[in-house]
Amino acid sequence: MEVRSFPLPSGSGHVFFPIKVYRNRPRLDHEPYVPNIEFKDVHDTPALQKYILNKITTGEL
């Protein structure tokens, strides 16, 4: 997202705020994104690699 920032008058920081607006967005505000393919333990790299390769091989990705 794009943000704008302005320095505070005190000079001790900045104020940041988003400037992009979605129109006709299919997902509502604060509605979580739920993936259609989910893998629970992303810290297990070999298992994740095997899972992804399997999904590619079966045509799911």
C-alpha distance matrix in Angstrom:
0.0 3.7 6.4 10.1 13.0 16.6 19.6 21.8 25.2 26.8 25.1 24.5 20.7 17.5 15.5 11.7 10.0 6.8 7.8 6.4 9.2 10.4 14.1 16.6 14.4 17.1 15.9 16.3 14.4 15.3 17.0 16.9 16.4 19.9 20.5 23.6 24.8 25.0 26.5 27.4 28.3 25.7 27.8 30.7 29.7 32.9 32.6 29.0 30.0 33.0 31.0 28.5 31.5 33.3 30.5 30.4 34.2 34.4 31.9 29.4 26.6
3.7 0.0 3.8 7.0 10.2 13.7 16.9 19.4 22.6 24.5 22.7 22.6 18.8 15.4 13.7 10.0 8.6 5.8 5.9 6.0 9.6 11.9 15.3 18.4 16.8 19.8 19.0 19.0 17.0 18.1 20.2 20.4 20.0 23.6 24.3 27.3 28.5 28.7 30.1 30.9 31.6 28.9 30.8 33.8 32.7 35.9 35.9 32.2 33.1 36.2 34.3 31.8 34.6 36.6 33.8 33.5 37.3 37.8 35.1 32.8 29.9
6.4 3.8 0.0 3.8 6.6 10.2 13.4 15.7 19.0 20.8 19.1 19.0 15.3 11.8 9.9 6.4 5.4 4.3 5.6 7.7 11.2 14.0 17.4 20.6 19.1 22.2 20.9 20.4 17.8 18.6 21.2 21.6 21.8 25.4 26.5 29.7 30.9 30.6 31.9 32.3 32.9 30.3 31.8 35.1 34.2 37.7 37.6 34.1 35.2 38.4 36.6 34.3 37.2 39.2 36.6 36.5 40.3 40.7 38.2 35.7 32.9
10.1 7.0 3.8 0.0 3.7 6.9 10.3 12.9 15.9 18.1 16.4 16.9 13.4 9.7 8.1 5.6 5.6 6.4 6.8 10.0 13.3 16.6 19.7 23.1 22.0 25.3 24.1 23.3 20.5 21.5 24.4 25.0 25.4 29.1 30.2 33.5 34.6 34.4 35.5 35.8 36.3 33.7 35.1 38.4 37.5 41.0 41.1 37.7 38.7 42.0 40.2 37.9 40.8 42.9 40.3 40.1 43.9 44.4 41.9 39.5 36.6
13.0 10.2 6.6 3.7 0.0 3.7 6.7 9.4 12.6 14.5 12.7 13.2 9.8 6.1 5.3 4.4 6.6 9.0 10.2 13.5 16.7 20.0 23.1 26.5 25.2 28.4 26.9 25.9 22.8 23.3 26.4 26.9 27.6 31.2 32.4 35.8 36.8 36.1 37.0 37.0 37.2 34.7 35.6 39.1 38.4 42.0 42.3 38.9 40.1 43.4 41.9 39.7 42.7 44.8 42.4 42.3 46.1 46.7 44.4 41.9 39.0
16.6 13.7 10.2 6.9 3.7 0.0 3.8 6.4 9.1 11.5 10.0 11.3 8.6 5.3 5.3 6.8 9.1 12.0 12.9 16.4 19.4 22.9 25.7 29.2 28.2 31.5 30.0 28.7 25.5 26.1 29.4 30.0 30.9 34.6 35.9 39.4 40.4 39.6 40.5 40.3 40.5 38.0 38.8 42.3 41.7 45.4 45.7 42.4 43.7 47.0 45.5 43.3 46.3 48.5 46.1 46.0 49.8 50.5 48.1 45.7 42.8
19.6 16.9 13.4 10.3 6.7 3.8 0.0 3.8 6.4 8.1 6.3 7.9 5.9 4.2 6.3 9.0 12.0 15.2 16.5 20.0 22.9 26.4 29.3 32.8 31.6 34.7 33.0 31.7 28.3 28.5 31.9 32.3 33.4 36.9 38.2 41.8 42.5 41.6 42.1 41.7 41.6 39.1 39.6 43.2 42.7 46.4 46.9 43.8 45.1 48.5 47.1 45.2 48.1 50.4 48.2 48.2 52.0 52.7 50.6 48.1 45.1
21.8 19.4 15.7 12.9 9.4 6.4 3.8 0.0 3.8 5.3 5.3 6.5 5.6 5.3 6.7 10.3 13.1 16.7 18.2 21.9 24.4 27.9 30.7 34.1 32.9 35.9 34.0 32.3 28.8 28.8 32.3 32.9 34.4 37.9 39.5 43.1 44.0 42.8 43.4 42.7 42.6 40.4 40.8 44.5 44.3 48.1 48.4 45.4 46.9 50.3 48.8 47.0 50.2 52.3 50.1 50.3 54.1 54.7 52.7 50.0 47.2
25.2 22.6 19.0 15.9 12.6 9.1 6.4 3.8 0.0 3.8 5.4 7.9 8.6 9.0 10.3 13.9 16.4 20.0 21.1 24.9 27.3 30.9 33.5 36.9 36.0 39.1 37.4 35.5 32.0 32.1 35.7 36.5 38.0 41.5 43.2 46.8 47.7 46.6 47.1 46.4 46.3 44.2 44.5 48.2 48.0 51.8 52.1 49.2 50.7 54.1 52.6 50.8 53.9 56.0 53.8 54.1 57.8 58.4 56.3 53.7 50.9
26.8 24.5 20.8 18.1 14.5 11.5 8.1 5.3 3.8 0.0 3.8 5.4 7.6 9.6 11.6 15.3 18.3 22.0 23.6 27.2 29.7 33.2 36.0 39.3 38.1 41.0 39.0 37.1 33.5 33.2 36.8 37.3 38.9 42.3 43.9 47.6 48.3 46.9 47.2 46.2 45.9 43.8 43.8 47.5 47.5 51.3 51.7 49.0 50.5 53.9 52.6 51.0 54.2 56.3 54.3 54.6 58.3 59.1 57.2 54.5 51.7
25.1 22.7 19.1 16.4 12.7 10.0 6.3 5.3 5.4 3.8 0.0 3.8 5.7 7.9 10.9 14.1 17.4 20.9 22.5 26.0 28.9 32.3 35.3 38.6 37.3 40.2 38.2 36.7 33.2 32.9 36.4 36.6 37.9 41.2 42.5 46.2 46.7 45.3 45.5 44.7 44.2 41.9 41.8 45.5 45.2 49.0 49.6 46.8 48.2 51.7 50.6 48.8 51.8 54.1 52.2 52.4 56.1 57.0 55.1 52.5 49.6
24.5 22.6 19.0 16.9 13.2 11.3 7.9 6.5 7.9 5.4 3.8 0.0 3.8 7.3 10.4 13.5 17.0 20.6 22.8 26.0 28.8 32.0 35.2 38.3 36.6 39.3 37.1 35.5 32.0 31.2 34.7 34.7 36.1 39.2 40.6 44.3 44.7 43.1 43.1 42.1 41.4 39.3 39.0 42.8 42.6 46.4 47.1 44.4 46.0 49.4 48.3 46.8 49.8 52.1 50.3 50.6 54.3 55.2 53.5 50.9 48.0
20.7 18.8 15.3 13.4 9.8 8.6 5.9 5.6 8.6 7.6 5.7 3.8 0.0 3.8 7.0 9.8 13.4 16.9 19.2 22.4 25.2 28.3 31.6 34.6 32.9 35.6 33.4 32.0 28.4 27.8 31.2 31.2 32.5 35.7 37.1 40.8 41.2 39.7 39.9 39.0 38.6 36.3 36.4 40.1 39.9 43.7 44.2 41.4 42.9 46.4 45.1 43.5 46.6 48.8 46.9 47.2 50.9 51.7 49.9 47.3 44.5
17.5 15.4 11.8 9.7 6.1 5.3 4.2 5.3 9.0 9.6 7.9 7.3 3.8 0.0 3.8 6.4 10.0 13.4 15.5 18.7 21.6 24.8 28.0 31.2 29.6 32.4 30.4 29.1 25.6 25.4 28.8 29.0 30.1 33.5 34.9 38.5 39.2 38.0 38.4 37.9 37.7 35.4 35.8 39.5 39.1 42.9 43.3 40.3 41.7 45.1 43.7 41.9 45.0 47.1 45.0 45.2 49.0 49.7 47.7 45.1 42.3
15.5 13.7 9.9 8.1 5.3 5.3 6.3 6.7 10.3 11.6 10.9 10.4 7.0 3.8 0.0 3.8 6.8 10.5 12.7 16.0 18.6 21.8 24.9 28.0 26.6 29.5 27.5 25.9 22.4 22.4 25.8 26.4 27.8 31.3 32.9 36.5 37.5 36.4 37.2 36.7 36.9 34.7 35.5 39.2 39.0 42.7 42.7 39.6 41.3 44.5 42.8 41.0 44.2 46.2 43.8 44.2 48.0 48.4 46.3 43.5 40.9
11.7 10.0 6.4 5.6 4.4 6.8 9.0 10.3 13.9 15.3 14.1 13.5 9.8 6.4 3.8 0.0 3.8 7.0 9.7 12.7 15.4 18.5 21.8 24.8 23.2 26.1 24.2 22.9 19.5 19.6 22.9 23.4 24.4 28.0 29.5 33.1 34.1 33.2 34.1 33.8 34.2 31.9 33.0 36.5 36.2 39.8 39.8 36.6 38.1 41.3 39.5 37.6 40.8 42.7 40.3 40.6 44.4 44.8 42.6 39.9 37.2
10.0 8.6 5.4 5.6 6.6 9.1 12.0 13.1 16.4 18.3 17.4 17.0 13.4 10.0 6.8 3.8 0.0 3.8 6.6 9.6 11.9 15.1 18.2 21.3 19.9 22.9 21.1 19.7 16.4 17.0 20.3 21.2 22.3 26.0 27.7 31.2 32.5 31.9 33.2 33.2 33.9 31.8 33.3 36.7 36.4 40.0 39.6 36.3 37.9 40.9 38.9 36.9 40.2 41.8 39.1 39.5 43.3 43.4 41.1 38.3 35.8
6.8 5.8 4.3 6.4 9.0 12.0 15.2 16.7 20.0 22.0 20.9 20.6 16.9 13.4 10.5 7.0 3.8 0.0 3.8 5.9 8.4 11.5 14.7 17.9 16.4 19.5 18.0 17.0 14.1 15.2 18.1 19.0 19.8 23.5 25.0 28.3 29.9 29.6 31.2 31.5 32.5 30.3 32.1 35.4 34.9 38.3 37.9 34.4 35.8 38.7 36.6 34.4 37.6 39.2 36.4 36.6 40.4 40.5 38.0 35.3 32.8
7.8 5.9 5.6 6.8 10.2 12.9 16.5 18.2 21.1 23.6 22.5 22.8 19.2 15.5 12.7 9.7 6.6 3.8 0.0 3.8 6.6 10.1 13.0 16.5 15.7 19.2 18.5 17.6 15.3 17.1 19.7 21.0 21.4 25.2 26.6 29.6 31.4 31.5 33.4 34.0 35.1 32.9 34.9 38.0 37.3 40.5 40.1 36.5 37.7 40.6 38.3 36.0 39.0 40.6 37.6 37.6 41.4 41.3 38.6 36.1 33.5
6.4 6.0 7.7 10.0 13.5 16.4 20.0 21.9 24.9 27.2 26.0 26.0 22.4 18.7 16.0 12.7 9.6 5.9 3.8 0.0 3.8 6.8 9.9 13.3 12.4 15.9 15.5 15.1 13.4 15.6 17.6 18.8 18.9 22.5 23.8 26.5 28.5 29.0 31.0 32.0 33.4 31.1 33.5 36.3 35.5 38.6 38.0 34.3 35.4 38.1 35.8 33.3 36.3 37.8 34.6 34.5 38.3 38.1 35.3 32.8 30.3
9.2 9.6 11.2 13.3 16.7 19.4 22.9 24.4 27.3 29.7 28.9 28.8 25.2 21.6 18.6 15.4 11.9 8.4 6.6 3.8 0.0 3.8 6.4 9.9 9.5 13.2 13.2 12.5 11.2 14.1 15.8 17.7 17.9 21.5 23.1 25.6 28.0 28.7 31.1 32.1 33.9 32.0 34.6 37.3 36.7 39.6 38.7 35.1 36.3 38.8 36.1 33.8 36.8 37.9 34.6 34.7 38.4 37.9 35.0 32.4 30.3
10.4 11.9 14.0 16.6 20.0 22.9 26.4 27.9 30.9 33.2 32.3 32.0 28.3 24.8 21.8 18.5 15.1 11.5 10.1 6.8 3.8 0.0 3.8 6.6 5.8 9.6 10.1 10.1 9.9 13.1 13.9 15.8 15.6 19.0 20.4 22.6 25.3 26.3 29.0 30.3 32.3 30.5 33.4 35.9 35.3 38.0 36.8 33.2 34.5 36.6 33.8 31.5 34.5 35.3 31.9 32.1 35.6 34.9 32.0 29.3 27.4
14.1 15.3 17.4 19.7 23.1 25.7 29.3 30.7 33.5 36.0 35.3 35.2 31.6 28.0 24.9 21.8 18.2 14.7 13.0 9.9 6.4 3.8 0.0 3.8 5.4 9.1 10.7 10.7 11.4 15.0 15.4 17.7 17.5 20.6 22.1 23.9 26.8 28.2 31.2 32.6 34.9 33.3 36.4 38.7 38.1 40.6 39.2 35.6 36.8 38.8 35.8 33.5 36.4 37.0 33.4 33.6 37.0 36.0 32.9 30.3 28.8
16.6 18.4 20.6 23.1 26.5 29.2 32.8 34.1 36.9 39.3 38.6 38.3 34.6 31.2 28.0 24.8 21.3 17.9 16.5 13.3 9.9 6.6 3.8 0.0 3.8 6.3 8.9 9.3 11.3 14.9 14.3 16.7 16.4 19.0 20.5 21.8 25.1 26.7 29.9 31.5 34.1 32.8 36.1 38.1 37.7 40.0 38.3 34.8 36.1 37.7 34.6 32.4 35.2 35.5 31.8 32.1 35.4 34.0 31.0 28.4 27.2
14.4 16.8 19.1 22.0 25.2 28.2 31.6 32.9 36.0 38.1 37.3 36.6 32.9 29.6 26.6 23.2 19.9 16.4 15.7 12.4 9.5 5.8 5.4 3.8 0.0 3.8 5.6 6.8 8.8 11.9 11.2 13.2 12.7 15.4 17.0 18.6 21.7 23.1 26.3 27.8 30.4 29.1 32.3 34.4 34.0 36.4 34.7 31.2 32.7 34.3 31.2 29.1 32.0 32.4 28.7 29.3 32.6 31.4 28.5 25.7 24.4
17.1 19.8 22.2 25.3 28.4 31.5 34.7 35.9 39.1 41.0 40.2 39.3 35.6 32.4 29.5 26.1 22.9 19.5 19.2 15.9 13.2 9.6 9.1 6.3 3.8 0.0 3.8 6.4 9.6 12.1 10.1 11.9 11.0 13.1 14.7 15.8 19.2 20.8 24.2 25.8 28.7 27.7 31.2 33.0 32.8 34.9 32.9 29.6 31.1 32.4 29.1 27.3 30.2 30.1 26.4 27.2 30.4 28.8 26.1 23.2 22.4
15.9 19.0 20.9 24.1 26.9 30.0 33.0 34.0 37.4 39.0 38.2 37.1 33.4 30.4 27.5 24.2 21.1 18.0 18.5 15.5 13.2 10.1 10.7 8.9 5.6 3.8 0.0 3.8 6.8 8.5 6.3 8.2 7.9 10.5 12.8 14.6 17.8 18.8 22.0 23.2 26.0 25.2 28.5 30.5 30.7 33.0 31.0 27.7 29.6 31.0 27.6 26.1 29.3 29.3 25.8 26.9 30.2 28.7 26.3 23.1 22.2
16.3 19.0 20.4 23.3 25.9 28.7 31.7 32.3 35.5 37.1 36.7 35.5 32.0 29.1 25.9 22.9 19.7 17.0 17.6 15.1 12.5 10.1 10.7 9.3 6.8 6.4 3.8 0.0 3.8 6.3 5.3 8.6 9.9 12.6 15.5 17.6 20.7 21.2 24.3 25.0 27.8 27.1 30.3 32.5 32.9 35.4 33.4 30.2 32.4 33.9 30.5 29.2 32.5 32.5 29.1 30.4 33.7 32.2 29.9 26.6 25.8
14.4 17.0 17.8 20.5 22.8 25.5 28.3 28.8 32.0 33.5 33.2 32.0 28.4 25.6 22.4 19.5 16.4 14.1 15.3 13.4 11.2 9.9 11.4 11.3 8.8 9.6 6.8 3.8 0.0 3.8 5.4 8.6 10.6 13.9 16.9 19.5 22.3 22.2 24.9 25.2 27.6 26.8 29.6 32.3 32.7 35.6 33.8 30.6 32.8 34.6 31.5 30.2 33.7 33.9 30.7 32.0 35.4 34.2 32.1 28.7 27.6
15.3 18.1 18.6 21.5 23.3 26.1 28.5 28.8 32.1 33.2 32.9 31.2 27.8 25.4 22.4 19.6 17.0 15.2 17.1 15.6 14.1 13.1 15.0 14.9 11.9 12.1 8.5 6.3 3.8 0.0 3.8 6.1 9.2 12.2 15.5 18.4 20.8 20.2 22.6 22.4 24.8 24.2 26.8 29.6 30.4 33.3 31.4 28.4 31.0 32.8 29.6 28.7 32.3 32.5 29.5 31.2 34.5 33.3 31.6 28.0 27.0
17.0 20.2 21.2 24.4 26.4 29.4 31.9 32.3 35.7 36.8 36.4 34.7 31.2 28.8 25.8 22.9 20.3 18.1 19.7 17.6 15.8 13.9 15.4 14.3 11.2 10.1 6.3 5.3 5.4 3.8 0.0 3.8 6.6 9.2 12.6 15.2 17.9 17.6 20.4 20.5 23.3 23.0 26.0 28.3 29.1 31.7 29.6 26.6 29.2 30.6 27.3 26.4 30.0 29.9 26.8 28.6 31.8 30.4 28.6 25.0 24.3
16.9 20.4 21.6 25.0 26.9 30.0 32.3 32.9 36.5 37.3 36.6 34.7 31.2 29.0 26.4 23.4 21.2 19.0 21.0 18.8 17.7 15.8 17.7 16.7 13.2 11.9 8.2 8.6 8.6 6.1 3.8 0.0 3.8 6.2 9.6 12.6 14.8 14.1 16.7 16.8 19.5 19.2 22.2 24.5 25.3 28.0 25.8 22.9 25.5 27.0 23.8 23.0 26.7 26.6 23.7 25.6 28.9 27.6 26.1 22.4 21.7
16.4 20.0 21.8 25.4 27.6 30.9 33.4 34.4 38.0 38.9 37.9 36.1 32.5 30.1 27.8 24.4 22.3 19.8 21.4 18.9 17.9 15.6 17.5 16.4 12.7 11.0 7.9 9.9 10.6 9.2 6.6 3.8 0.0 3.8 6.4 9.5 11.8 11.7 14.5 15.4 18.1 17.4 20.8 22.8 23.2 25.6 23.5 20.4 22.7 24.2 20.9 19.9 23.4 23.4 20.3 22.1 25.4 24.2 22.5 18.9 18.0
19.9 23.6 25.4 29.1 31.2 34.6 36.9 37.9 41.5 42.3 41.2 39.2 35.7 33.5 31.3 28.0 26.0 23.5 25.2 22.5 21.5 19.0 20.6 19.0 15.4 13.1 10.5 12.6 13.9 12.2 9.2 6.2 3.8 0.0 3.8 6.5 8.8 8.7 11.9 13.0 16.2 16.0 19.6 21.1 21.7 23.8 21.3 18.4 20.9 21.9 18.4 17.8 21.3 20.9 17.8 20.0 23.0 21.6 20.3 16.5 16.2
20.5 24.3 26.5 30.2 32.4 35.9 38.2 39.5 43.2 43.9 42.5 40.6 37.1 34.9 32.9 29.5 27.7 25.0 26.6 23.8 23.1 20.4 22.1 20.5 17.0 14.7 12.8 15.5 16.9 15.5 12.6 9.6 6.4 3.8 0.0 3.8 5.4 6.1 9.6 11.6 14.6 14.1 17.9 19.0 19.2 20.9 18.5 15.5 17.7 18.6 15.1 14.2 17.6 17.3 14.2 16.2 19.3 18.0 16.7 13.0 12.5
23.6 27.3 29.7 33.5 35.8 39.4 41.8 43.1 46.8 47.6 46.2 44.3 40.8 38.5 36.5 33.1 31.2 28.3 29.6 26.5 25.6 22.6 23.9 21.8 18.6 15.8 14.6 17.6 19.5 18.4 15.2 12.6 9.5 6.5 3.8 0.0 3.8 6.4 10.1 12.7 15.9 15.8 19.7 20.0 20.2 21.3 18.6 15.9 17.7 17.9 14.2 13.5 16.5 15.5 12.2 14.5 17.2 15.3 14.0 10.2 10.7
24.8 28.5 30.9 34.6 36.8 40.4 42.5 44.0 47.7 48.3 46.7 44.7 41.2 39.2 37.5 34.1 32.5 29.9 31.4 28.5 28.0 25.3 26.8 25.1 21.7 19.2 17.8 20.7 22.3 20.8 17.9 14.8 11.8 8.8 5.4 3.8 0.0 3.8 6.9 10.1 13.0 12.9 16.6 16.6 16.6 17.5 14.8 12.2 14.0 14.1 10.4 9.9 13.1 12.2 9.2 11.9 14.5 13.1 12.4 8.7 9.0
25.0 28.7 30.6 34.4 36.1 39.6 41.6 42.8 46.6 46.9 45.3 43.1 39.7 38.0 36.4 33.2 31.9 29.6 31.5 29.0 28.7 26.3 28.2 26.7 23.1 20.8 18.8 21.2 22.2 20.2 17.6 14.1 11.7 8.7 6.1 6.4 3.8 0.0 3.8 6.5 9.6 9.9 13.7 13.9 14.6 15.9 13.0 10.6 13.3 13.7 10.1 10.5 14.0 13.2 11.1 14.1 16.6 15.5 15.5 12.0 12.0
26.5 30.1 31.9 35.5 37.0 40.5 42.1 43.4 47.1 47.2 45.5 43.1 39.9 38.4 37.2 34.1 33.2 31.2 33.4 31.0 31.1 29.0 31.2 29.9 26.3 24.2 22.0 24.3 24.9 22.6 20.4 16.7 14.5 11.9 9.6 10.1 6.9 3.8 0.0 3.8 6.1 6.8 10.3 10.2 11.2 12.5 9.5 7.4 10.7 11.2 8.0 9.3 12.8 12.3 11.2 14.2 16.5 16.0 16.6 13.5 13.3
27.4 30.9 32.3 35.8 37.0 40.3 41.7 42.7 46.4 46.2 44.7 42.1 39.0 37.9 36.7 33.8 33.2 31.5 34.0 32.0 32.1 30.3 32.6 31.5 27.8 25.8 23.2 25.0 25.2 22.4 20.5 16.8 15.4 13.0 11.6 12.7 10.1 6.5 3.8 0.0 3.8 6.2 8.9 9.4 11.6 13.3 10.4 9.1 12.9 13.4 10.8 12.6 15.9 15.5 14.8 17.9 19.9 19.5 20.3 17.2 17.1
28.3 31.6 32.9 36.3 37.2 40.5 41.6 42.6 46.3 45.9 44.2 41.4 38.6 37.7 36.9 34.2 33.9 32.5 35.1 33.4 33.9 32.3 34.9 34.1 30.4 28.7 26.0 27.8 27.6 24.8 23.3 19.5 18.1 16.2 14.6 15.9 13.0 9.6 6.1 3.8 0.0 3.8 5.4 5.9 8.6 10.6 8.4 7.7 11.4 12.4 10.9 12.7 15.7 15.9 15.9 18.6 20.6 20.8 21.8 19.2 18.6
25.7 28.9 30.3 33.7 34.7 38.0 39.1 40.4 44.2 43.8 41.9 39.3 36.3 35.4 34.7 31.9 31.8 30.3 32.9 31.1 32.0 30.5 33.3 32.8 29.1 27.7 25.2 27.1 26.8 24.2 23.0 19.2 17.4 16.0 14.1 15.8 12.9 9.9 6.8 6.2 3.8 0.0 3.8 5.5 6.6 9.6 8.4 6.3 9.6 11.7 10.5 11.3 14.4 15.5 15.3 17.3 19.7 20.4 21.0 18.5 17.2
27.8 30.8 31.8 35.1 35.6 38.8 39.6 40.8 44.5 43.8 41.8 39.0 36.4 35.8 35.5 33.0 33.3 32.1 34.9 33.5 34.6 33.4 36.4 36.1 32.3 31.2 28.5 30.3 29.6 26.8 26.0 22.2 20.8 19.6 17.9 19.7 16.6 13.7 10.3 8.9 5.4 3.8 0.0 3.8 5.7 9.0 8.9 8.1 10.9 13.1 12.8 13.9 16.5 17.8 18.2 20.0 22.2 23.2 24.1 21.9 20.5
30.7 33.8 35.1 38.4 39.1 42.3 43.2 44.5 48.2 47.5 45.5 42.8 40.1 39.5 39.2 36.5 36.7 35.4 38.0 36.3 37.3 35.9 38.7 38.1 34.4 33.0 30.5 32.5 32.3 29.6 28.3 24.5 22.8 21.1 19.0 20.0 16.6 13.9 10.2 9.4 5.9 5.5 3.8 0.0 3.8 5.8 5.5 6.1 8.7 10.2 10.6 12.3 14.4 15.4 16.5 18.4 20.0 21.2 22.6 20.7 19.7
29.7 32.7 34.2 37.5 38.4 41.7 42.7 44.3 48.0 47.5 45.2 42.6 39.9 39.1 39.0 36.2 36.4 34.9 37.3 35.5 36.7 35.3 38.1 37.7 34.0 32.8 30.7 32.9 32.7 30.4 29.1 25.3 23.2 21.7 19.2 20.2 16.6 14.6 11.2 11.6 8.6 6.6 5.7 3.8 0.0 3.8 5.5 5.0 6.1 8.6 9.7 10.5 12.1 14.0 15.2 16.4 18.1 19.9 21.0 19.6 18.0
32.9 35.9 37.7 41.0 42.0 45.4 46.4 48.1 51.8 51.3 49.0 46.4 43.7 42.9 42.7 39.8 40.0 38.3 40.5 38.6 39.6 38.0 40.6 40.0 36.4 34.9 33.0 35.4 35.6 33.3 31.7 28.0 25.6 23.8 20.9 21.3 17.5 15.9 12.5 13.3 10.6 9.6 9.0 5.8 3.8 0.0 3.8 5.4 5.1 6.2 8.6 10.0 10.6 12.2 14.3 15.4 16.3 18.3 20.0 19.0 18.0
32.6 35.9 37.6 41.1 42.3 45.7 46.9 48.4 52.1 51.7 49.6 47.1 44.2 43.3 42.7 39.8 39.6 37.9 40.1 38.0 38.7 36.8 39.2 38.3 34.7 32.9 31.0 33.4 33.8 31.4 29.6 25.8 23.5 21.3 18.5 18.6 14.8 13.0 9.5 10.4 8.4 8.4 8.9 5.5 5.5 3.8 0.0 3.8 5.5 5.1 6.1 8.6 9.9 10.4 12.3 14.3 15.2 16.4 18.3 16.9 16.5
29.0 32.2 34.1 37.7 38.9 42.4 43.8 45.4 49.2 49.0 46.8 44.4 41.4 40.3 39.6 36.6 36.3 34.4 36.5 34.3 35.1 33.2 35.6 34.8 31.2 29.6 27.7 30.2 30.6 28.4 26.6 22.9 20.4 18.4 15.5 15.9 12.2 10.6 7.4 9.1 7.7 6.3 8.1 6.1 5.0 5.4 3.8 0.0 3.8 5.4 5.0 6.2 8.6 9.7 10.5 12.3 14.1 15.3 16.5 14.8 13.7
30.0 33.1 35.2 38.7 40.1 43.7 45.1 46.9 50.7 50.5 48.2 46.0 42.9 41.7 41.3 38.1 37.9 35.8 37.7 35.4 36.3 34.5 36.8 36.1 32.7 31.1 29.6 32.4 32.8 31.0 29.2 25.5 22.7 20.9 17.7 17.7 14.0 13.3 10.7 12.9 11.4 9.6 10.9 8.7 6.1 5.1 5.5 3.8 0.0 3.8 5.4 5.2 6.1 8.5 9.9 10.6 12.1 14.2 15.3 14.5 13.0
33.0 36.2 38.4 42.0 43.4 47.0 48.5 50.3 54.1 53.9 51.7 49.4 46.4 45.1 44.5 41.3 40.9 38.7 40.6 38.1 38.8 36.6 38.8 37.7 34.3 32.4 31.0 33.9 34.6 32.8 30.6 27.0 24.2 21.9 18.6 17.9 14.1 13.7 11.2 13.4 12.4 11.7 13.1 10.2 8.6 6.2 5.1 5.4 3.8 0.0 3.8 5.5 5.2 6.0 8.6 9.9 10.4 12.2 14.1 13.6 13.1
31.0 34.3 36.6 40.2 41.9 45.5 47.1 48.8 52.6 52.6 50.6 48.3 45.1 43.7 42.8 39.5 38.9 36.6 38.3 35.8 36.1 33.8 35.8 34.6 31.2 29.1 27.6 30.5 31.5 29.6 27.3 23.8 20.9 18.4 15.1 14.2 10.4 10.1 8.0 10.8 10.9 10.5 12.8 10.6 9.7 8.6 6.1 5.0 5.4 3.8 0.0 3.8 5.6 5.1 6.3 8.7 9.9 10.6 12.3 10.9 10.8
28.5 31.8 34.3 37.9 39.7 43.3 45.2 47.0 50.8 51.0 48.8 46.8 43.5 41.9 41.0 37.6 36.9 34.4 36.0 33.3 33.8 31.5 33.5 32.4 29.1 27.3 26.1 29.2 30.2 28.7 26.4 23.0 19.9 17.8 14.2 13.5 9.9 10.5 9.3 12.6 12.7 11.3 13.9 12.3 10.5 10.0 8.6 6.2 5.2 5.5 3.8 0.0 3.8 5.3 5.0 6.2 8.6 9.9 10.5 9.3 8.0
31.5 34.6 37.2 40.8 42.7 46.3 48.1 50.2 53.9 54.2 51.8 49.8 46.6 45.0 44.2 40.8 40.2 37.6 39.0 36.3 36.8 34.5 36.4 35.2 32.0 30.2 29.3 32.5 33.7 32.3 30.0 26.7 23.4 21.3 17.6 16.5 13.1 14.0 12.8 15.9 15.7 14.4 16.5 14.4 12.1 10.6 9.9 8.6 6.1 5.2 5.6 3.8 0.0 3.8 5.4 5.0 6.0 8.6 9.8 10.0 9.0
33.3 36.6 39.2 42.9 44.8 48.5 50.4 52.3 56.0 56.3 54.1 52.1 48.8 47.1 46.2 42.7 41.8 39.2 40.6 37.8 37.9 35.3 37.0 35.5 32.4 30.1 29.3 32.5 33.9 32.5 29.9 26.6 23.4 20.9 17.3 15.5 12.2 13.2 12.3 15.5 15.9 15.5 17.8 15.4 14.0 12.2 10.4 9.7 8.5 6.0 5.1 5.3 3.8 0.0 3.8 5.4 5.0 6.1 8.5 8.5 9.1
30.5 33.8 36.6 40.3 42.4 46.1 48.2 50.1 53.8 54.3 52.2 50.3 46.9 45.0 43.8 40.3 39.1 36.4 37.6 34.6 34.6 31.9 33.4 31.8 28.7 26.4 25.8 29.1 30.7 29.5 26.8 23.7 20.3 17.8 14.2 12.2 9.2 11.1 11.2 14.8 15.9 15.3 18.2 16.5 15.2 14.3 12.3 10.5 9.9 8.6 6.3 5.0 5.4 3.8 0.0 3.8 5.5 5.3 6.1 5.0 5.6
30.4 33.5 36.5 40.1 42.3 46.0 48.2 50.3 54.1 54.6 52.4 50.6 47.2 45.2 44.2 40.6 39.5 36.6 37.6 34.5 34.7 32.1 33.6 32.1 29.3 27.2 26.9 30.4 32.0 31.2 28.6 25.6 22.1 20.0 16.2 14.5 11.9 14.1 14.2 17.9 18.6 17.3 20.0 18.4 16.4 15.4 14.3 12.3 10.6 9.9 8.7 6.2 5.0 5.4 3.8 0.0 3.8 5.5 5.1 5.9 4.9
34.2 37.3 40.3 43.9 46.1 49.8 52.0 54.1 57.8 58.3 56.1 54.3 50.9 49.0 48.0 44.4 43.3 40.4 41.4 38.3 38.4 35.6 37.0 35.4 32.6 30.4 30.2 33.7 35.4 34.5 31.8 28.9 25.4 23.0 19.3 17.2 14.5 16.6 16.5 19.9 20.6 19.7 22.2 20.0 18.1 16.3 15.2 14.1 12.1 10.4 9.9 8.6 6.0 5.0 5.5 3.8 0.0 3.8 5.5 7.7 8.2
34.4 37.8 40.7 44.4 46.7 50.5 52.7 54.7 58.4 59.1 57.0 55.2 51.7 49.7 48.4 44.8 43.4 40.5 41.3 38.1 37.9 34.9 36.0 34.0 31.4 28.8 28.7 32.2 34.2 33.3 30.4 27.6 24.2 21.6 18.0 15.3 13.1 15.5 16.0 19.5 20.8 20.4 23.2 21.2 19.9 18.3 16.4 15.3 14.2 12.2 10.6 9.9 8.6 6.1 5.3 5.5 3.8 0.0 3.8 5.7 7.9
31.9 35.1 38.2 41.9 44.4 48.1 50.6 52.7 56.3 57.2 55.1 53.5 49.9 47.7 46.3 42.6 41.1 38.0 38.6 35.3 35.0 32.0 32.9 31.0 28.5 26.1 26.3 29.9 32.1 31.6 28.6 26.1 22.5 20.3 16.7 14.0 12.4 15.5 16.6 20.3 21.8 21.0 24.1 22.6 21.0 20.0 18.3 16.5 15.3 14.1 12.3 10.5 9.8 8.5 6.1 5.1 5.5 3.8 0.0 3.8 5.5
29.4 32.8 35.7 39.5 41.9 45.7 48.1 50.0 53.7 54.5 52.5 50.9 47.3 45.1 43.5 39.9 38.3 35.3 36.1 32.8 32.4 29.3 30.3 28.4 25.7 23.2 23.1 26.6 28.7 28.0 25.0 22.4 18.9 16.5 13.0 10.2 8.7 12.0 13.5 17.2 19.2 18.5 21.9 20.7 19.6 19.0 16.9 14.8 14.5 13.6 10.9 9.3 10.0 8.5 5.0 5.9 7.7 5.7 3.8 0.0 3.8
26.6 29.9 32.9 36.6 39.0 42.8 45.1 47.2 50.9 51.7 49.6 48.0 44.5 42.3 40.9 37.2 35.8 32.8 33.5 30.3 30.3 27.4 28.8 27.2 24.4 22.4 22.2 25.8 27.6 27.0 24.3 21.7 18.0 16.2 12.5 10.7 9.0 12.0 13.3 17.1 18.6 17.2 20.5 19.7 18.0 18.0 16.5 13.7 13.0 13.1 10.8 8.0 9.0 9.1 5.6 4.9 8.2 7.9 5.5 3.8 0.0
